[in-house]
Amino acid sequence: MKTIVGIDTSYLEEIANGDEEFVLEMINLFAEQAPVDIAGLSSGISQKDWNGIYQHAHKLKYAIGSLGRDDLKEKLEEVEDLAKEEEGMEVIGEHFQTVKKEIQAILVQLT
């Protein structure tokens, strides 16, 4: 499997039990879904749609967590918590920019 800078596939490899095709499938699913959730999160932020922010942050959190990016997972957890409380739009925006930049750097390698 080719090395992808910015992710750690050891969790996926562990649950895949040696099935490299499964790992590749999960990475491809991330490559397809992450741009949709980034766009949805961006839209939610611009429209101050707290539920939309929460939903897209939630999906991204698990996807990026499965790729070993606990730093981004933690930012998305904070976004979820803030969206639930309907506060902290400035922090949400800052975390979004960080997460978006890092995910885009990963996606460039996958296309």
C-alpha positions in Angstrom: 0.0 0.0 0.0 1.3 3.4 -0.9 2.3 5.8 2.0 -0.1 8.7 2.5 1.4 11.5 4.4 -0.8 12.8 7.2 -2.7 9.6 8.0 -2.0 6.4 10.0 -3.8 3.4 8.7 -2.8 1.1 11.7 -6.4 1.3 13.2 -7.9 0.3 9.8 -5.4 -2.4 9.3 -6.1 -3.8 12.8 -9.9 -4.0 12.3 -9.4 -5.3 8.7 -7.5 -8.3 10.1 -5.1 -8.3 7.1 -7.6 -7.5 4.5 -5.8 -4.8 2.5 -8.8 -4.4 0.2 -10.9 -3.3 3.1 -8.3 -0.7 4.1 -8.2 0.7 0.6 -12.0 0.7 0.5 -12.2 2.8 3.7 -9.6 5.2 2.3 -11.5 5.6 -0.9 -14.8 6.1 1.0 -13.1 8.9 3.0 -11.8 10.4 -0.3 -15.4 10.4 -1.7 -17.2 11.6 1.5 -14.8 14.0 3.1 -15.3 16.8 0.4 -19.1 16.5 0.8 -18.8 16.9 4.6 -16.3 19.7 4.3 -18.8 21.5 2.0 -21.7 20.8 4.3 -19.7 22.1 7.3 -18.8 25.2 5.4 -22.4 25.8 4.5 -23.5 25.2 8.0 -21.1 27.7 9.3 -22.0 30.4 6.8 -25.7 29.9 7.5 -25.3 29.5 11.2 -27.0 26.1 10.9 -26.0 24.6 14.3 -27.6 21.2 13.5 -25.8 21.0 10.1 -22.5 22.0 11.7 -23.0 19.2 14.3 -24.0 16.6 11.7 -21.1 17.2 9.4 -18.5 17.5 12.2 -19.8 14.2 13.6 -19.3 12.3 10.3 -15.9 13.8 9.7 -14.8 13.1 13.3 -15.2 9.4 12.9 -13.8 9.3 9.4 -10.6 11.2 10.3 -10.3 9.4 13.5 -10.2 6.1 11.7 -7.2 7.5 9.7 -5.3 8.1 12.9 -5.7 11.9 13.1 -6.6 12.3 16.7 -5.6 16.0 16.6 -8.3 16.7 14.0 -10.8 14.4 15.7 -10.4 16.4 18.9 -11.0 19.7 17.0 -14.2 18.2 15.4 -15.4 16.9 18.8 -15.1 20.5 20.1 -17.0 21.7 17.0 -19.7 19.2 17.8 -19.9 20.3 21.5 -20.1 24.0 20.6 -22.7 23.4 17.9 -24.8 21.5 20.4 -24.6 24.5 22.8 -25.2 26.8 19.8 -22.2 29.0 20.7 -18.5 29.5 19.8 -18.9 30.3 16.1 -15.4 31.9 16.0 -13.8 28.8 17.5 -15.8 26.6 15.1 -14.6 28.7 12.2 -11.0 28.4 13.3 -11.2 24.7 13.8 -12.9 24.3 10.5 -10.1 26.1 8.6 -7.5 23.8 10.3 -9.4 20.6 9.6 -10.2 21.7 6.0 -6.5 22.5 5.2 -5.3 19.1 6.7 -8.0 17.1 4.9 -7.3 18.8 1.6 -3.6 17.9 2.0 -4.6 14.3 2.5 -7.1 14.3 -0.4 -4.5 15.7 -2.9 -2.5 12.5 -2.3 -5.5 10.3 -2.9 -6.5 11.7 -6.3 
